[in-house]
Amino acid sequence: MVNGPGRRALLLTAGSTAALALAARTAQAAGREDAGAAASGVPAAPADPRAAADRQAARILSGVSTPRFPRRRVLVTDHGAVGDGSTDCTAAFRRAIEHCAAAGGGHVVVPPGDYLTGAIRLRDRIDLHLREGATLRFSQDPAAYLPVVYTRYEGTECLNYAPPLYAHGCRTIAVTGRGVIDGQADADHWWNWTKGAGGGPSPEGVDKRKLLEWAEAGVPVAERVFGAGYHLRPSLIQFYDCRDVLIEGVTVKNSPMWNIHPVLCRNVTVRGVTVDSPVGPNNDGCNPESCAHVLIQDCVFDTGDDCVAFKAGKNADGRRVNVPCEHALVERCEMRAGHGGVTIGSETTGGVRDILARDCRMDSPQLDRAIRIKSNPVRGGYVRDITCHDITVGQVGDAVIEIALDYERVETGDYYPDVRDIAVHRLTARTGRRPWNLIGNDAHPVRDVLFSDCVFTEMAGPGEVRNVTGLVLRRVVVDGQEAASDG
C-alpha cells in the first residue's frame, strides 16, 4: 500500500485522469449542444479554442514590436557613478542619460556594483541597461523623489512624488539586462505610511480620500499637488504616456507600492522579468493602466498583492480621462504568491477589453485566486472579451476563478460595471476553496461566461453563482463529477 505524500499524488493523478476521461466522454454530446447554441442565445465554445486564442494573440501582437536603439553605449561610471552602495549617484545617472540623449540615444550601461540613487528619469531613445551584478538601490529618503511629477495614484491623476524610475511622454525607452532594481522600501520606509499611529487612520488613507474628493469635485490635476508633507506612495517603475516601451530581464523588488506601472502607454513589452515582492502593502507585480497593445511574457511574479492587474482609471477621474486598457497578452508566466494571478480591476472605469492569458502556471498557498475580475457600482466602465487558455493551477487559497462586482463590499451605486463575454478554456486546478465565485450586481448581472474543458480536482466547496446570466459549463469536471450550467 502506498501511504503519505506519494499516495496523495497518486490519488490526485488518478483523479485528474478520470476527470479528463469523463470530460472527453462528454465532448461529443456537448458538440451537439453547441450546434444549437447560437439559436438559443447561449454562448457557444469555439470549434477550436486554441486556434481562436492564436488568432486573438496575433491580433494583439500586430500592435506590439520591440523598440530598437542606436548602438551607442554610455557607461554611467564615465559620468561619475560609483558602485559602492553609499555614493549618491543621482547626478551621475542624470548626466549619463542626458549625454546619451543629446547624441541621439542608445544604451546607458550600468556595470556590476551597487549604485545608490534618487529618482531616475528616462528620455527618448534611451535603454537603461543593467549588466548582471548591477543593482540600483533607490534612496529611502522621500525628498530624493522631488520635485513632484505628473502621475496616477490608484487610477486618479495628480502631482506626487516621482516614481524612482520614471518617464513621461517619451518614445522608444527601455530598462533591460540581468541586474536588480531595488526600491529599498521596508517597514520603516514608505510602507509605514499605510499604518496609523495608535490605531488611528493611516496617513496614506487620509490623503487618498482627499485626492478622491478633489477628483469628484473636478479640481484640475495641476492643483492636486501632493509630495512633501503628504503620504501617497509612488510606484517603483512608472512610464506615463509613452510609446514603444520595453522592460526585459531585470529583477524588481521592495517597491514603495506597485512595482511596474505603465500608464496611457502604447506598445509595451514586459519580458523575462522577475518581480520578487512577497512582502509589503499594495505591491502588485505589473499593472498596465489605460494601455494598448501590451505583451507580458516569460515573467515570474511573487507578490503580496495582484501579480498582473489590468486597470483603466478610477471613478470620476477615470470617466474624465476615459481611456480603456485593451489588446493585451499574458503568456508563459509563473505566478506564485499574490491576491490574484491574472486580475482585471478594480479600477475599470475607462473599460478593459481584449485580454488573453495563456500557457501560465499559478501555484502557491499564498496565491488567493488564479483568475480575478473585480469592480463595483462606483467604478463603472466595462470588462469584456477576456479569454484564458491553458492555465495550470496548483494550489490557491480561495476560489480558482473569481468575478466579484461587489469589491470593497459596495453593492449599489450610480455606475454599474458592464461585465460580459468571459471565457476560460482548458484550465486545470489541483486544489482550492472553491472552483469559482461569480458575483454580479442585482441591477446589472455578469453576462455570458463560458468555461470549457476545465478540471478542478480537489475543491473544499462548490462554486458560488449570484446574479449571472448566460453561464455555460462545457466539459467541466469538479471533484470527478461533470458540472452543469447553473446560472
Phi, psi and omega in degrees: 000138177268128180236172174071205184301324180297317179296320179298316180298320179298316180295319179296318179296315179297319179296319180294318180297316179296320180295318178296322177297318178298318179298320180294321181295333181271355187297317184296317179295320179295326177298322177295324178294321181299328184300328180259009186294318184298320181292330183271351182086000179275136180297135181259142174291141175302149178303323177225091183301325180294319178296322177296321177295321178297320178293319178297317179299317180298322179295317178296314185288347176297340178255010182244129174213150180281125180295148179247145185233153171303156185283357182302138178233130180237120180276131178295333179291337175285351180244018171106359180288138179234123184270052181257002178081356182231336178286131178287114185258011185304309182295324180296317177297318179298316180297317181296317180294317180295320178298314181294318180296319181296332180274357179113003176099172181150211186251119173267113193258132177252109180289173177304143181143170177254119186246112177277130185206157167270206185300137174246132180238123181279162178236172177305140172062034179244127169251114174274109189250117180260109178293158178304132183096355177267137177228128168270119177250106184281142183304145176271001181269115180305333180297340178288355182242027173247151008286168181294158178230167177284125188209178172236129176246114181046047173087004182234129184284147180193179169254125187209179174314139176293135168303144181309319177239114196221149170212147181222122176068027183262161175231135178066080180224156182203156166232118187223174175112186183251017182274187186239137174247110187246112179287347179056024172287147177202190185297340181253357182222121180073302185296331182292347178293342179275356183250130177275145178290134177060029180081006179282183181295147180288142177303321179293319179299321178298314182288327176298316178297322178298314179300315180295321178297317178298318180295316179298327181277356179078021177299129180303147182302322182300340180260358177268071188260122178245228183085225186304131181090352179241179190220045173263116184286143175274160167288162180285309178238119176224121172250121190246124178054050180245165180225141178066077188241137176227130169234116191216130167086337188283163170251132178241145185202160172054051179283146171303324181210235178299145184279300183239122192219080172283134183233130176054037180256160178226137182065079183239128174239126173240108191228132174064027182266143173250123174256106183256084192215054183283349184240142177117151182279139174056041186260055178306154182283293181222120185237083174292129185234121180053042180251162178229138179061083184237133174241123174241111194222136172057041180252160175239128181239124174227097192231167173263002179219206183297139178288303174233130180222122177268131187224165185208038179087163191230127167054224187301319182289326175296324177289327178293312181286313171055055176237126182282168165256123190208156174062070183228143180233127172246120182214148176055040178254157176244126177248125178255244181289153177156166176287325179210145178287291171247120188235148170236126180104190004280352181279088185251011195298321179279351179098143177228129184208159175057063178243132178234126172241128182211155174054045178247152176242134182226126186194114171184143173295343176265006173267114186289314184218154177273304180244130186218129171238126184222136176196187176198174185287009170261329182290311185070206183075197182217158170225120183205161179057056179249127182231134173238134186218133178054062176254124179254117183245127173274268181245138168230157184274340183229220179288143177295315180237130179227131165238112185231110180260022173240035184304139185058028176061028176262116186246348178225157180170186184265355186223084180285132176287146178257105184243123184199167175058062178248128182228134176233120181240135171058046170265133173240138181226134183277309184207145179188177181290320176202157182291320180208155177223103188242107187234108174267192176254148177306316185277346183204089184289161167291141185233142169059075177246130183233123170247128178224142176054047180248145180230124176245110194278310188224091182254139181288334181209173182283166174293150178246134181223122175220132177057055176230131175241140179077034173277125181234128177246117182237117181057047178253128184239127178238121180051043175081359180243139177291132180268146179255150175301133189223025177188000000 
